[in-house]
């Protein structure tokens, strides 16, 4: 689905073309000094202040001490040139990694409130039981259109509900309707703090975080970040014993003002992360840090009913283009009452749809 986009600066870096090498700067200074001294000798001879026999040969005009001074001056010149870019502290490889940011980055823009209505309606039609979450996004998108913002914004969300409710799936469908890239982080399966924001250069395992990687790879300044099981995020400790929590890493990114000048721990450069949107999931409110709850809209979602699962299987099957016989066979499972007392989830229904889709694509044997 195509959406309007606008471009944001995203950074205050300065990208330069054809930055000279140290050797070329030294050679330019050496030639200038040689020409200057040669011209001074010729003038002194013309004025009778010295004879031609007293003149130095060309190779003598620049002495070893001059060469050392030229090198020091050339280094200072290049230091000033590179420091003006904001990337002087980076290696050539890491400077190259930032080239996608050269002309700024696009973000998805909601141009009219009608467009916000269309996105919310499409999302609600797919997953009506996620109505409270869809409404929060809808209000944010409408406000983005009314205020003429360059990008789409909505309040950070924490979706609380049973496993298999479709919280992460809903977030991915939201990203689809917004036409923005997404990255997903499991708060329990990895050191979530470092996965989110990265780690500082100088560490043996230094790397940019998943959010920054997504921005660079997708060349988009407003991805949707999905953080799963946020209430179970643990603490990480560096080899020096310093403590790092996911909440500490998240708070500056959730506040729009601080996110607008967020400093990446790896690149040690400030970026505008205020157009990144956040959806977090949790199985319960227990374990959710208070600072996180105060900065997010926390929604308690009810369990799915068999009827809602049936409707999802029907609409999703048609969206995937399942043949009618395959779709009817799948829906028979619900209509027969075989699972009325079973603990079914959206995840299980999705697997059933995957299986039906795979079987429908297999060739028919004669």
N, C-alpha and C positions, 0 to 999 in steps of 0.2 A: 504494500500500500504506500503510495507516494504522498509525502507531506511537504509543506513549505519549509524552507530552511533559511536561517540568517547566519551571518558569520560574526563570531566574537573574537576579540584579540587573543584571549586565553593566556597571554604571557606578556612580559616586557622585554623579551630577548631581542637582540639585533643580529640578523643574519647578514653576513658580508660575503660578497663575491670576490674571487681572485685575491685572497689575502696573500701577500708575498711571503716567501720563505725567508728564513734567517740569512741564508747564503746570498739571496738576491739583494736583500737590504744592505748587507755588508759590502757587496760588490758595488752597489750604487754609491755608497758613502766613500768607498776607496777611490772610485773614478772621479768623484767630485773633488776630493782632497787633492788628487793628483793634478787635475786641471787647474785648480786654484793656485797651487804652488808653482806649476809650470808658468801660468800667466804672470805671477808675481816675479818670477825670475826674468822673464822676457821684458817686463816693464823696468826692472832694475837695470838690466843691460842697456835698454834704450835710453835711460836717464843717466847712464854712466856711473851708476852706483856699484856695479860689478862687471866683470868681464865674462865672456862666454866660457872661458876655461874654468871659471869658478862655479859654473852651473852644474847642478846634479843631473845624472842620467835619470831617465824615466823610472827605472827600477829602484832608484835610490830615493825617489820623492816620498815614498811611504815606508817608514821604518817599522821595525817589529813592535815598538811601543805604540805607534799609531794604529797598527792592526789590532792590538789588544783594546785600545780605546774605542775603535770603530765597532768591535764586537759588543762591548758593553753598551754602547749607545744604541746599536741595532736591537739588542735584546730589550732595552727599555722602551723603544718605539713599538715593538711588537707586543709587549706586555700591555701598553696603553690601548693598542688596537683591539686586542683580544678581550681585555677587561671591559671594554665598552659594549661587548656583545652579551655580557652576563653569563658566559659559558667558559670563561678562562680557566676555571678550576676543573673542568671536565677533560677527560681524555678525548682524543680525536674520534674514537669509536662511539663514545656516549654523545658527543656533539652531533655525530651523524644520526644517532637514534632520534634526535629531536627535530630533524629536518621536516617531518610531516607538519610541524607546528608553524612553519615559516610564515604563511599568509593567514594565520588564525585558523579557527576551526568552525565548522557548521554546527548548529544546534537546531533541533526540531522546533518550529514556530507554529503556534495556534493563532491563526489570523482572525478568526471570527468565533463568536460564541456558538454559532450553528455548527462549526467544525467540532467544537468540544462536545456538543450534544450528540453528534454522529458517533464519535469515539466511545462515549459512555453508553450509548444505545447498543452499539455492536458488542461491547464487552459484556453488558448486562444480558443480552440475548444469549450469549454463549454460557455464562455462568451466573444465573440470577441469584443464587444463594450467596454470592459475594457482593450483593447489593450495597451494604454499608461501606465497603472498601471502594467500590466503583463510584459511589456518591462523593467521597472525599476527593478522589482524583478529578471527578467531573467539576466540582467546585473550584479546584485549583486551576484546571485548564480554562474554565470560564474567566477566572480572574486574570490569567495570563493574557487572554484575548482582550479583555476590557482595558487592561493597563498598557496594552501595546508592547509587551515584553518581547525581547528578541528570541526567547526560548520558552519552552513549556516547563512550568513548575507546579508542584503540589506538595503538601505537607508530608514529611517522612512518616511512613506507616509501619506499625508493628501489628501483624495479623496473628492473633492468638486463637488456636483451635486444634482439634485432634489431628493426628497424622493422617495423611491421605485425603484431606479436605480439599486439596487443590490450591493451596495458598501460593506456592511457587509457580505452579502452572498458570494461575491467574496473572501473576506478575510478568511471566514471559509473554502471555497474550497481550497484556497491556503494552509491553515494549513493541510487539508486532504492530499494534494499531497506531502507536506513536511513531513508528518507523525509526526507532533508535536501537543502537547495539545494547547488549546486556552482558553482564558478567555475574556469575553465581559463586558464592563462597559459603562453604559449610563451616560454621563456627566451631564444630566439634571435631572435624576431621583433619585439621591442620592448625599450625600456629596462626590463628585467624588475624591477629594484629599485624603480623608481617605479611600475610597474604593480602591483606587489605591495602596497607599503605607502603609496604616494602621495608627495607632495612638500610641503614646508613652505609655509605661507601667506607671501606676500610675493614668491614667485617669480611670474614672468609666466605660467607654465603650472601653477600650484599646483592640486592636486586630491587628493581622497582616493584610496586604493588600491582595487584590485578587490575585495579581501577585505572592506574596510569597506563598499564600495558594495553588495556582495552581501548583507551583514548588514542594511543599512538597507532595501534594496529587498525582500528576502524576509522581513524582520522575524524573523530566526532567528539565534540566537547560536552555532550549531554547524555551519556549512557544511563541506563537503569541498572542499579546495583541491587542484587538480591542476596540478603544475608539470612541463611537458614539456621534455625534453632539457636537464636541469639541468646536465649536464657541460659544455655549450657556452655557458653564461651568461658574458657579458663584463662589462666594467667601465663605469660611467657617471661622467661628470665634470660638475660644475656649472659655471656661467659663471665662478665664482670659482676654479675649479681643484680643488675638493675631490673626493675619490675615493669612489665608492659601489659596493659589490659586492652581488650577490644574497645571498651567504653571510652578510655582515654584517647584512643586513636580516632574514634568516631565523632566525638563531640565537636571538634573544630570543623568537621566536614558537614555536620548537620545544621550548624548555624550559618545562614547565608552570608553574613558579613565577614566572618572569619574564613569561610570557604572561598571567598572571592580572592583571598591572598594567601592560600594554603601553601606551605612549603613542603615539597616532596623530600622525604628523608634521604632518598637515594641520589637524586639529581641536585639536591640542595638549591632548588630554584622555586620561586613562587609561581603558582598557577591559579587560574580562575576556575575553581571546582564548584561554583555556586549553581551551575546548571545541571549538575548530576542529581538524579532523583533516586530515592531510597525506599525499598520495600524489605522489611525484616519479618521473619516468621518465628513463631514460638509455639510450643505445645501447651504452655501454661504461663500465667503471670508470675508464678513463683520463680525467683532467680533473676527477674528483670531489674537492672539497676535503676534507682530512682532518677538519676540525672538523664538517663536515656528516655524514661517514660515522660519526663517533663518536656522533652524536646520533640516528641513524636505523638501522632494520633494512635492510640492503642485501641484496637477493636477486638471484642470477643465474638467469635463466629460460632454458630450452632453446628451440630453434626448434620451430615447429609441424610436425607431420607431416601428410601428406595425410589420414590417417584422422581426425585431430583436426579438420581443416578440414571434412571431410565431416560429422562429427557436429555441429559447430557450425552448418553450413548447414541441417541437418535440424531441430535444436531451435529455432534462431532463425526459420526459415521457419514452423514451426508456431506459435511465439509470436506472429509477425506475422499469422497467419491466412491464409497463402498457400493458394490452392486446391491440391488434391492434384495435378492435372495440371501446374501450374506448378512445384510442388515436385519432382515426379518428373523433370521436364525438367532442372531445375537439378542434381539429384543424379546424373543420367546423365552429366554432365560429369566427375564424380569416378569413377563406377563404370566408365566406358568406358576409363579409364586415359589419357585424352588429356592430363592435366596431371601425370602421375606424375613427370615430370622437370622440370616447370616450377617456377619460384620463386614460388609462390603465397603470399599473406599473408592475414591476417584482413581487412585493409583491402580487398583485392580481392574477397574473398568477400562482404563487406558491400555493396560496390557491385553485385555480381551480384544480391544479394537486393533491393537498392533497385530495380534494373532490372526484376526479375521482379515485384515488388510493383506497380510503375507499370504494367507491361503487363497485369497481372491486373485492374487497375481500369479499364482502357479499355473502352468499350462494344464489343460484338461487332457487326460490320457484316454485314448480310444480303446 
